[in-house]
Amino acid sequence: MAFSSHPIVVGNWKMNGLQASLDQVLAVREACATGAAGRCEVALCVPATLIAQAASLLAGSRLMIGGQDCHAAALGAHTGDISAEMLKDAGAKLVIVGHSERRANHGETDAIVNEKAQAAARAGLTPIICVGETRAERDAGETLRVIGRQIDDSVPRGSNPEATIIAYEPVWAIGTGLTPTEKDVAEVHAFIHRRLATLVPTGGKDMRILYGGSVKASNAAALLAIDHVDGALVGGASLKAADFLGITGVYR
């Protein structure tokens, strides 16, 4: 299979990383500068505490920094939250919204995710909208129904296809070492592709769809070669530059 003409690999550090971890950001920056990171776009979504410093280190680099969540409001009495505008001001270019861990741990609904995606666009950030089914939903044969509902309700109707990314992350594969079969990934990504074409008639078919869920260097080539897989959202394997670059380097 041919790779997407405009792929992107995004690392999600989750609640990991102190200032000492910035050496990993610098290592990825160097690989991007020398071409060792491959021909894909590359981004790291680091903890909010590191965004400004990481973005400053990357001035002039093709490596982008992103946030892991944002509030729907631009400002206000929301103690402990961070707005899309604040992320933008700190130097972020993208933001993950609707990750399954946010949906599960913080009770985020599709409607909340939709509002956050709109907030990201309002601030000039690219939202990475996450969808994915649980093991119980997959075992019950509900995968496409669940994904369809999440796409319909989480993706704003007025989304800019060139500045909106979808990430399919089967919940049961995140951090478990398990991955769906290539056939399963192909089926879901093709389904999402068709759904987006209907949901966003002008350009929805061109919206990038990432795969996430225990992506690592050993399985990246096979996963990223599947039709309608336009890159990856990488968790644990993005914490070390060498591991992460083993994935981005698939795009030679």
HELIX and SHEET records of a PDB file:
HELIX    1   1 GLN A   19  SER A   21  5                                   3    
HELIX    2   2 LEU A   22  THR A   34  1                                  13    
HELIX    3   3 ALA A   48  LEU A   57  1                                  10    
HELIX    4   4 ALA A   84  ALA A   90  1                                   7    
HELIX    5   5 SER A  100  ASN A  105  1                                   6    
HELIX    6   6 ASP A  110  ALA A  123  1                                  14    
HELIX    7   7 ARG A  135  ASP A  139  1                                   5    
HELIX    8   8 THR A  143  SER A  154  1                                  12    
HELIX    9   9 PRO A  161  ALA A  163  5                                   3    
HELIX   10  10 VAL A  171  ALA A  173  5                                   3    
HELIX   11  11 GLU A  182  LEU A  199  1                                  18    
HELIX   12  12 GLY A  204  ASP A  206  5                                   3    
HELIX   13  13 ALA A  217  LEU A  224  1                                   8    
HELIX   14  14 GLY A  236  SER A  238  5                                   3    
HELIX   15  15 ALA A  241  THR A  248  1                                   8    
SHEET    1   A 9 ILE A   8  ASN A  12  0                                        
SHEET    2   A 9 GLU A  41  CYS A  45  1                                        
SHEET    3   A 9 LEU A  63  GLY A  67  1                                        
SHEET    4   A 9 LEU A  94  VAL A  97  1                                        
SHEET    5   A 9 THR A 126  VAL A 131  1                                        
SHEET    6   A 9 ILE A 165  TYR A 168  1                                        
SHEET    7   A 9 ARG A 208  GLY A 212  1                                        
SHEET    8   A 9 GLY A 231  VAL A 234  1                                        
SHEET    9   A 9 ILE A   8  ASN A  12  1                                        
END                                                                             
